[in-house]
Amino acid sequence: QVQLVESGGGLVQAGGSLTLSCAASGSIFKINSMGWYRQAPGKQRELVAAKTSGGSTNYADSVKGRFTISRDNAKSTAYLQMNSLKPEDTAVYYCNLRHLVRGESDYWGQGTQVTVSS
């Protein structure tokens, strides 16, 4: 099994910055994707950013130019650098790991709250 532990959430003012971390452990296959999703009150869960073990990235249009996903494959850790935060970024952020082989299994972190005040 894969375990994902998230950290770094908190309360920030609009325009501020925050960095989230996600440490993965367990039976992690080399070929995978790690990403961040978020769910705001009354909204569906949405992809924020993802990065494969090979380096390919995807970003939601709403965060392009403001958020950066990175990962340390040796440490099996993903990061989300969030700059120029807006109140609409307020949500619970979840780390995701998806194996791209062996059935494409998904694993999720417990979530971390990000609140952006105006």
Secondary structure as a PSIPRED ss2 file (coil, helix, strand):
# PSIPRED VFORMAT (PSIPRED V4.0)

   1 Q C   1.000  0.000  0.000
   2 V E   0.000  0.000  1.000
   3 Q E   0.000  0.000  1.000
   4 L E   0.000  0.000  1.000
   5 V E   0.000  0.000  1.000
   6 E E   0.000  0.000  1.000
   7 S E   0.000  0.000  1.000
   8 G C   1.000  0.000  0.000
   9 G C   1.000  0.000  0.000
  10 G E   0.000  0.000  1.000
  11 L E   0.000  0.000  1.000
  12 V E   0.000  0.000  1.000
  13 Q E   0.000  0.000  1.000
  14 A C   1.000  0.000  0.000
  15 G C   1.000  0.000  0.000
  16 G C   1.000  0.000  0.000
  17 S C   1.000  0.000  0.000
  18 L E   0.000  0.000  1.000
  19 T E   0.000  0.000  1.000
  20 L E   0.000  0.000  1.000
  21 S E   0.000  0.000  1.000
  22 C E   0.000  0.000  1.000
  23 A E   0.000  0.000  1.000
  24 A E   0.000  0.000  1.000
  25 S E   0.000  0.000  1.000
  26 G E   0.000  0.000  1.000
  27 S C   1.000  0.000  0.000
  28 I C   1.000  0.000  0.000
  29 F C   1.000  0.000  0.000
  30 K C   1.000  0.000  0.000
  31 I C   1.000  0.000  0.000
  32 N E   0.000  0.000  1.000
  33 S E   0.000  0.000  1.000
  34 M E   0.000  0.000  1.000
  35 G E   0.000  0.000  1.000
  36 W E   0.000  0.000  1.000
  37 Y E   0.000  0.000  1.000
  38 R E   0.000  0.000  1.000
  39 Q E   0.000  0.000  1.000
  40 A C   1.000  0.000  0.000
  41 P C   1.000  0.000  0.000
  42 G C   1.000  0.000  0.000
  43 K C   1.000  0.000  0.000
  44 Q C   1.000  0.000  0.000
  45 R C   1.000  0.000  0.000
  46 E E   0.000  0.000  1.000
  47 L E   0.000  0.000  1.000
  48 V E   0.000  0.000  1.000
  49 A E   0.000  0.000  1.000
  50 A E   0.000  0.000  1.000
  51 K E   0.000  0.000  1.000
  52 T E   0.000  0.000  1.000
  53 S C   1.000  0.000  0.000
  54 G C   1.000  0.000  0.000
  55 G C   1.000  0.000  0.000
  56 S C   1.000  0.000  0.000
  57 T E   0.000  0.000  1.000
  58 N E   0.000  0.000  1.000
  59 Y E   0.000  0.000  1.000
  60 A C   1.000  0.000  0.000
  61 D H   0.000  1.000  0.000
  62 S H   0.000  1.000  0.000
  63 V H   0.000  1.000  0.000
  64 K C   1.000  0.000  0.000
  65 G C   1.000  0.000  0.000
  66 R C   1.000  0.000  0.000
  67 F E   0.000  0.000  1.000
  68 T E   0.000  0.000  1.000
  69 I E   0.000  0.000  1.000
  70 S E   0.000  0.000  1.000
  71 R E   0.000  0.000  1.000
  72 D E   0.000  0.000  1.000
  73 N C   1.000  0.000  0.000
  74 A C   1.000  0.000  0.000
  75 K C   1.000  0.000  0.000
  76 S C   1.000  0.000  0.000
  77 T E   0.000  0.000  1.000
  78 A E   0.000  0.000  1.000
  79 Y E   0.000  0.000  1.000
  80 L E   0.000  0.000  1.000
  81 Q E   0.000  0.000  1.000
  82 M E   0.000  0.000  1.000
  83 N C   1.000  0.000  0.000
  84 S C   1.000  0.000  0.000
  85 L C   1.000  0.000  0.000
  86 K C   1.000  0.000  0.000
  87 P H   0.000  1.000  0.000
  88 E H   0.000  1.000  0.000
  89 D H   0.000  1.000  0.000
  90 T C   1.000  0.000  0.000
  91 A E   0.000  0.000  1.000
  92 V E   0.000  0.000  1.000
  93 Y E   0.000  0.000  1.000
  94 Y E   0.000  0.000  1.000
  95 C E   0.000  0.000  1.000
  96 N E   0.000  0.000  1.000
  97 L E   0.000  0.000  1.000
  98 R E   0.000  0.000  1.000
  99 H E   0.000  0.000  1.000
 100 L C   1.000  0.000  0.000
 101 V C   1.000  0.000  0.000
 102 R C   1.000  0.000  0.000
 103 G C   1.000  0.000  0.000
 104 E C   1.000  0.000  0.000
 105 S C   1.000  0.000  0.000
 106 D E   0.000  0.000  1.000
 107 Y E   0.000  0.000  1.000
 108 W E   0.000  0.000  1.000
 109 G C   1.000  0.000  0.000
 110 Q C   1.000  0.000  0.000
 111 G C   1.000  0.000  0.000
 112 T E   0.000  0.000  1.000
 113 Q E   0.000  0.000  1.000
 114 V E   0.000  0.000  1.000
 115 T E   0.000  0.000  1.000
 116 V E   0.000  0.000  1.000
 117 S E   0.000  0.000  1.000
 118 S C   1.000  0.000  0.000
